[in-house]
Amino acid sequence: MKNNLMIEGNIFKGLILFSIPMLANSLLQQFFNTADMYFIGNYIGKNAAAAVGASGVLITCMIGLFVGISTGIGVIGARLYGGKRYKELKEAASAALGIGIIFSIFITIIGYCFMETLLIKFQTPKEILKEALQYARMYLLGLFPMMGFHIYAAVMKATGEVKIPLISMVIGGLTNIGLDALFIIHLGYGVIGASLATVISQWIVLVLIGYQYHYKLIKKLMINQNAPKLDFKEQYNFGKEVIRIGVPAGVQAVLLTFSNLIMQYYVNKLGISQVAAFSAYFKIESVIYLPILAMGQTVMIFISQNKGAGRLIRVKKGAIYGLGLGILLTLVISISMLSVIESIFWIFIKDNTVIFYGVSITLVTFPFYFLYAILDITGNVIRGLGNSFIPMCNSIISLCVIRILILVLWASSYKDVGKISYVYPITWFICAMLNMGILFLLFKKEAVTVRQ
């Protein structure tokens, strides 16, 4: 695909062609993640699956800022690339990498020191506490390469180069599966083996994508770009811009995961079977979530590139087409999965009680997952326009504050994870409506200045 399809030519075709490798990247990432659950659920057992789930939510909360920083450099990078400001793009990426290194080291140290306390505070069952702690502490050693990969991948995607992150992910994922088989089946390392396999594969992925970034992409972008290196003040300004857009996205990710921690707190009280079901559900749910994420990132890059190129008519059309594609894709996947959901759970864990609870969650959430597509894509349109604060506020209000209030006032009266899960579609709807309303106002405001 030619990179200029994002700012020239057929919009629908550009979105489709760009989103296909993004979608493939997301689905492969999920395939490799679920491979972990397959080995853990089938070769270690239900308690190990529950332990990974209990610690996994905490880890996700800690890496939320990574998501934000990569979002920030993705928006800025796409805008600079659309405006052919390649020298500044390189400097902005360097600033993002510096910020990412600081965050990843800090979070790794904090996580290692306080993980046990956090697991206890969130009512992790005593039977799985030791395994959950072992898995989490080993996994934390992979945060640094994970941060690096996200930033390199965000810059590459911002320039239209999606094949390199995809190939790196494939190699790392296959390595992860091979190491899972070695450490779990042949060497019997248990949950430590699963997390060790993930850490090693993350470092391999970082080396692969880092080489491609420094020795291929940057050289390609810097052709005929012989301008002097930006001074410290200019680099500092790019760092501030990355933080301005990235930190709200990161704070949003952290607080959303915090609301999931509250959910995990109530689920942990329901027993091992429901904890294991909740853990397996999140692995399966990602088959829907990751395509939405891919489409959202595609739309965000499309919006930002075209804004940088001054093509505001394409910005509006791209938002509409992207939203329609996201909703359609989500409905197709969710309906298809619901028809075979018991068989999917059976792949990961051979326990009828766990499967029963897992299916009950999907019956509540999957029919309404298109609402998540709306809230995610509209939020990414707003970010692509350069405002990360508004979607953060909308998400905090609906997916964090209102969700926690519903959980506290309502969830405590239920002993069934399926019933508690109603909190998800309710808050998705609220956030989707808030984002849609804000986006309508933004487009209305800019209507007078729009030009082809």
Secondary structure, DSSP 8 states (H G I E B T S, - for coil): --GGGGTSS-HHHHHHHHHHHHHHHHHHHHHHHHHHHHHHHHHT-HHHHHHHHHHHHHHHHHTHHHHHHHHHHHHHHHHHHHTT-HHHHHHHHHHHHHHHHHHHHHHHHHHHHHHHHHHHHTT--HHHHHHHHHHHHHHGGGHHHHHHHHHHHHHHHHTT--HHHHHHHHHHHHHHHHHHIIIIIIS--THHHHHHHHHHHHHHHHHHHHHHIIIIIHHHHTTT-------HHHHHHHHHHHHHHHHHHHHHHHHHHHHHHHHHHHHHTT-HHHHHHHHHHHHHHHHHHHHHHHHHHHHHHHHHHHHHTT-HHHHHHHHHHHHHHHHHHHHHHHHHHHTTHHHHHHHH---HHHHHHHHHHHHHHGGGHHHHHHHHHHHHHHHHTT--HHHHHHHIIIIIIIHHHHHHHHGGG---HHHHTTHHHHHHHHHHHHHHHHHHHHHHHHGGG---
